Amino acid sequence: MTGATATRRPNVLWLMSDQHNANCMGHAGRRVRTPNLDWLAAQGVRFSQAFCNNPICAPSRISFITGRYPHSHRHLGNSAFDYPERNPNTLSAVARRHGYQTALAGKAHMIRAWDEEGFEHIRYCDLCDADRDDPLTNHYFRYLYEHGLADKYDFGTLPPNHPGKGSLWFVSEIPHEHSIEVWTGNETLAFLRGRDRRRPFFVQMTFQRPHAPLSPSPERAHMYSPDEVDVPSSACDLFERGFATKPAFQRRHVTRHGGYPFVPADEAELRRHLTHYYALVSIIDEQIGRVLDYLREEGELENTVIVYVADHGDFAGDHGLMQKNFGIYESIHRIPFLLVYPGGPAGREAGELVESVDLYPTLCRLMDVPVPEGVEGRSLLPVVEEGAPGAEAVVCEWSRPSPSTMTHAVRTPEFRLVYYGRGAEGELYDRRDDPDELVNRWDDPAYAAVRLELTERLLDYVMHYEKRSDMASDRREDARSRNSMTRLLHKGMKRWPDLAPLYVPPRTKPQAETVPK
């Protein structure tokens, strides 16, 4: 095993969060209390220029688990859970075939058939990972139901009278001890304590937040005061510049208070939102710390590969905004990526361009298992250990409803170009003197050659595009399931007390807590 000194096969702890801005960690620059993530950065490698291949949840996660770009795995939509196709070559399935005991605790937001093939033990927390006709097949929602808290569920589309409607910022009624983060920590630890100790483990501990809603529990909602959070320098894009050089459809959006992404009325409101965002990041860090402490006590920490990533970023105050789904800026495209492995370097910051598809072959090499044919990423160990160069450019692909059906971004060390197509304005930033991406050079004659070069690079990238799911298929799936109980609870603004009298368990096998090998 390259870079390792341990004689036993290493365990793998794959930590993942949803929508974590890469700057929002103590070691990365923001004043967020993340002692455990900071410890990982000090013990291993921090890839400071790591990028996702898709800016929304499911397609990005599928790129991680397959090592393939979205135009190759063909899933561009978010409603992929019920697709029936098998895939014996997901990262977890390969680990399982080669002797690892595999488990997932938290948010998957991928494809159920792939999860069940790859993970022996599954505990889901997000209703996107539930039978469409039975929300109680979701493990965390059943947990809330069994503890009399189902009517407090507040992670989906909120009812019209909810205090968080319009901003997705509020204090949850779910106590901290029953929060989705603590539950994810508990379930991860439960698996580790009961695992088969004759085999190495491969655990994906995956958090639903800091994705909106920004709703920490009452006990944790005031971890940060508005005065102590960081307002990024790029917030002037909204508050002073009014998105002056951005495309017209973006300028129209930022004139409206609220919405998604969230447009705050002023800096004071932005600070309030950041207090909850920072709190959720710190709560996730605490749960990661519980697992690291357990592995330390068990003597397994030194023989465990640990990786922390997010599926994509969040504005988190950049450009004055919160959330995502608005262009493909650095704050959305770039992700946190920390890697600790036995025998690896400590305290190393790697500034080369790397991508989410690179995680798959990197972990395969550390586990000493073969990389299946078709994986498009490349192992990052030569970058870390041999000084190999990073990628020349990284590309992000996005299926969105407007202004065109597809949006792409290409990022080189010097530039970012976002191509909307169909006559829409684009974006081009010279990051050498504009790292905040404030001055759009799309129509600047001095940058015509750069615009052409980067547009050609994108064209080369997508020439052989195929899609299995996209925004159009998401709309069809949403229409098909719009009256299902799970959909009404998750996205239909209904609360459990409205639906409970109608609940009849379907005659289907519930999702198993442990899937037989």
N, C-alpha and C positions, 0 to 999 in steps of 0.2 A: 504494500500500500504506500503510494507516494507520500512523503512528508510525515509519515506516522512512525512512532517508536513503539507503540503498544503491540503485544504479540497476539492479543485477542482481537477478533473482528470488532470494529467500533460500533457503538450505538449511534443512532441519529435522532436528534431532537430538532425538528423543523418548526420554528416559531413563525407565526404569520399574523399580521393584523390587517385591517381593512381601512384604507384611506388615510395612511399616516404620512404626513408631510416629512420629508427626509431631514429637514432642519430642526424638527421639533423633538430633539433629544439633547440632554445636557452637553454631551461631548460634541454635538453637531452645531452648536451655536445658540440655540434658543434657551431661555431660562425655564426649562421644563425639568422637573425632578425625575430622572430616570437612572437611578444608581445601578440597576441590574443591566440595563442595556449599555450603560457606560462601562461597566465591568467587562462585558463581552467585547466591546471595542478595544479595551485595554489588553485583553487576553488574546485577541486574534487580529483579523483583518477587517478594516472598514473600507468598503468600496464606495468612495464618495461620489463617483460618477456612474451610478447604476440606474438603469432605466427599465420601465415596464414596456411590454410590447402591445398593450391595449390599455386604455384609460378607464375601463369599467370592469366590474367584478368578475363575472363568469369567464369571459374570453381571456382575461389576463391569467386567471387561475388555471385555465386549461393549458395555456402556454407553459406555465410552471410545471404542471404535472406530466406534460407530454414532451417538453423540450422542443416544441414546434411553434413556428410563427402563426398568428391567426389566419393568414391567407393559406396556410397549409393544413391546419387542423379544422378550418372552415367554420368554426363556431364564433360568430360575431355578435350574437344576441345574449341576453341575460337569462332567458327562460329555457335552459337546456336540461334541466334535471330529469325529465322523463324520456329523453331520447334513449331508445332501447339498444343501440349498438354496443357490442363488447369492445374492449380495448385491452389486450393482454400486455401492452407495453407502456402503461403509465408507470411513473416512477415508483409508486407504492406496489404495483403488481410485480415489477421486476425485483424489488427488494424482497417481497414475500416469496417469490419463486426461489430466491437464493438464500433462504433460511432465516430471514428476518421476521420477527413477530410485529405485525403492523397495526397501528391504531390511529384513529382520527378523533379528536375531541374539539368541538366548536363549529365554526362555520365552514362548510365545504363550498357550496354554491358552484357545483360542477355538474357531473352527470351521475345519477344514482348507480347505474349499472357498472360504471367505472369504479366508483367508491367501493361497491360490494365485492368487486373482483380484486381490488387492491388492498383493502383494509379488512383485517380479521375482526377488529373491534371498532364500532362506530357509535359515536354519541354526538348527535346534531344539536345545534342551538338556534339556527335561523329558520324561519318558516319557509324560506325558499327551498329548504331541504326537508320537505314534508309531503306526504301524499296529498294531492290536491283536494281530495274529498274528506280528509281527516286530519285536522291540525294536531290532534293528540298523538299522531305517529311521530311528531317531533319531540325529541327527548327533553329539551329545555321547557317547551311549552307544557308538556305533560308534568314536568316537575313543578311548574307554577300552579297548574291545575290541582295537583295533589297537595300543595301547600296553601290552597285557598287564595291564590294570587293571580289566577287566570284573567280576572277582570282588570288587573293592573298592567297587562301586557301593552307596551307602547312603542314597539320597534318598527311598526309598519306605517302605512298612511294614516294620519290621525283624523279622528272625527271633527266635524266643523266647529264644535264647541270646545275643543281641546285647547288649553293655554299655549301649547307649542305650535298650533296651526299657523302656518305662514312663516315661521322662523326656524322650527325644529330645534329650539333652544328652550329647555324647561328642566325642572327637577322631577325625576321619576318618583312614582309612588312605591316602587319596588325597593325594599330595604337592601342595604349593601350586602348583607350575608346571603341574600337570594339573587344578587345581581348576576347578569350574564357573564361577567368576567370572573367572579368568584366561582360560579358554577363550572366554567371552563377549567379553572385551576383545579377544582375538586375532582372533576372527571378525569383529568390528565393524571393526577396523583393516584386516583383509584386504580387506573389501569397499571401504572408503574408498580404499585404495591402488590398487585395480584398477577403480575406478568409471569411468563414461563422463563425462569432464570437460566435455562439451558441454552436459550437463543438470544442473540442481540436484538434490541428493539429498534423500530423505526416509528417514531411518533410525530404526527403533525398536530401541534397545539395551535389552533387557529381562532383568533378573536374576531368578533363581529364589529367591533368599533376600533378607532374613534370615528367611524362612519356615522353620519347623522342618523337618528336624532341625537343631539348633544344633551343627554339626559342622565347625568350621574345621579346616584341615590341621594336622599336627603342628608345622610351622614357625610357624604363626600363632595357635595355640590359647591362647598366654599373652601376647597383646598387652595385656591388661588384667588387673589384679589385683582380687580381690574388694573390697579396701579403697577402690579409686578409682572404682567405679561408683556411680551415684546410685540410692538407694532412694526412690521417689516417696512423697510424704506420704500418698497414698491407700492405701498398703500396709497402713495400720492397719485398713482394711476387713476384711482377712483376719486379721491377727495379733492385733488388739485387739478388734475388733467382731464377728468371726465372721459377717459379712454379716447383721447383726442385723435390718436393716429390708428386706432383699432378699426376693424371692419364695421360697417354701418349697423349690422344686426346686433353686434355687441354693444355699440353705443346706445342703441335703443333699449337694450335690456338693463343697463346700469342706471337708466333714468328712473327705474321703478324700484321702490323700496320693497324688500322681501324677495320672494321667488326662490328659484333654485337654478343656479347657485344663489346663495343668500347675499343680497346687496344691503349692507347696513346703512342706516340713515346718517351716521356720523362715526367718528372714531370711538366715542364712548360706547356705542352699541357694539362695534367690532370687538372692543376689549372685553365686554361681557361675554360674548360668544367664545372668545379665546379662553376665558377662565374655565369653561366647561370642557373645551377641547383638550386643554392641558391636563385637566383632572382625569379625563378618560385615558389619556396616554400614561399618566402616572399610575392609575389603577391597573392597567395592563402590565406595566413594569413590575408592580407588586406581585402579581400572579406568576409572572415569569420567575421572580425571585423565589417564590415558594418551591417551584420545581427544581431550580438550580440548587437550593438548599438541600432538598431531598436527595438529589444525585450526589451531592458532596458528602452527605451523611452515609450514603450507601457505598461510597468509594467508587462510584461509576463516572463521576464528572470528568476525570482525566482521560477516560476511554470513550468519550462521547463527542461526536461531531455536532456542533450547535450552529444553526443558521437562523438569522432573523431577517425577514423581508416583509414588505407590504405589497398588496396586489397592485396598488397605484397610489398616487398622492392625493393631496387636498390643498386648496388655496391656503387655508389656515392663516388668513390675513394678507397673503401676497396679493398684490393688485387691489387691496381693500376688500376682498371677497372671502366667503367661506364656501366649503363644499367643492363640487366639481361640475362636469358636463358643460364646459364652456371653453372652447378652444383646447389646445394641447400645449400648455405652458410648462416651464420647467417644474413648477410646484406640483403639477399633475403627473408629468411624465417621469420625473426622477423619483426614486424610491430608496428607503433605507435598505442596506444590505450588509449584514455583519456575518462573519464566518470565523468560527473557532474550531480547530481540529487537532488531534493528537500529533505532536511534533511540529506543528505549524508555527509561523512567526507570531509574535505578540506585539501589539501596539503599532501595527503597520497600517498606514493609510495608502490605499491604492487609488490613484486618480485616473486610471485608464477607463475608457468607455466600456461598460459591460451591460448585459441584458438579462432579463428574467429567464430566457431560454437556456442561459448558461448554467443555471443551478443544477439541472438534471444531470448533464455529463460530469459536473464537478462532484456531485454526491456519488455517482456511480464509481468514479475513480477512487474516492475515499473509502467506499464500501468494498472495493475490489470486485465489482460485478460488471459484466459486459454492457456496453451501451448499445441498445437495439438500433437496427437500421432505421433511418428516417429521422433521427434526432438531429435537429439543426443547430442547437447551441454548441458551445465548445467549453471544455474544461478550463476553469480559471486557475488551476494550480500552476501551469507554466507562467501565467502573468504574475502570480504571487512569488513563486520560487525561482524562476529562471529569467525574470525580466522581459518576458514576451510582451509584445505590444497589445493594446486593447483593440477594440473594433475601430474602423475608420469612421463609421457613422452608425447611429441606432435609429430605428424607425418605429413609430407608433401608429397603429391602425384602429380606426373607430367607425362603427356603423351608427349613424345618428339620423334623426328625422329631418333636420334642416341645418343649414341652407341647402345641403345636398345629402345624398344617401351615404356617402363615405367621406371621411376626413382623414388625412394622413399628415404626420409630422416627421421630419428628419432632423436629427441633431448631430452635428459634427463638433469637434472641439472648439470651433470658432463661431458657428452659426446655428440658428434654428429657423427652419422654414415650415409653415403650416399651410397645407393646400386643401382648400374647400371644394374647388371645382365648380362646374356648371355656371361659370360667369361670376361667382362670388369673389369678393376680395380675399386676398390671402394675407399672410403675415411672414415677415422676414426680419430677424434680429441679429445684429452683430454683437455677439456676447463678449467680444474682446474689450469693448468700451461701454457696453450696455448689458451687464449681467442681470439686471432686473427686468429686461425685456419690456422696456417702456416705449422705445422709438421704433415704429414699424417702418422698415425700409422697402416694403414690397414694391412701391411705385417710384423708388428713388433710382434715377438713371445710373447713378454711380454703382449700384448693386445689381444691374441687369445681368451681368455675366454670372454672378453668384446665384441669383434666382434661377437662371437657366440651368446651371450645373446641378443644383440641388433638386430641381423639378425633374430633370433627367434621371437622377439617382432614384427618386421615388418611382418613376415610370418603370425603370428596370426592376425594381423591387416587386411591383404588383402585376407584372405582365401576365402571370399565370394564376391569377386569383380564382379561388373557388370558395363558395360559402355554403355552409350547412345550416347556419342560423344567422339571423340578423334582426334589425329593428322591425322589418316587415313580418318575419315569422313570429317575433315576440308579440306583435299586435294580434296576430291570428291566435296564438296560444292564449293570450290574455282574454280575448273575446270568447274562446271556447270554455275557459274555466272561470269566467267572471262571476258566476253565481255559486261557485263551489264554496264550501264552508271555509276552507283554508284561505282562499283568495279574498273572501269578504272580510276575514279577520285581519289579513296581512295588508291588503291594498284597498279594501272596499269601505273603509271608515266605520266598520262595525266593531263593537266590543263584545267580549265573551258573554256578558249577561244577556245580550240580545240574541245570541246564537245558541247558547246552551240548551234552551228548551227544545230546539230543533235537532239536536245532535243525536244521530243514530250511527253506531259504529258500522262501517261498511264490512261486507264479507270478503275482506282482503287480508292477506297476511301482513301484519304490521312490520315495519322496518325492524330488523333484528338488532339487538344490542351487540351481539357477537355473531359474525357471519362464519359458518363452518368453512374450513379450508377445503 
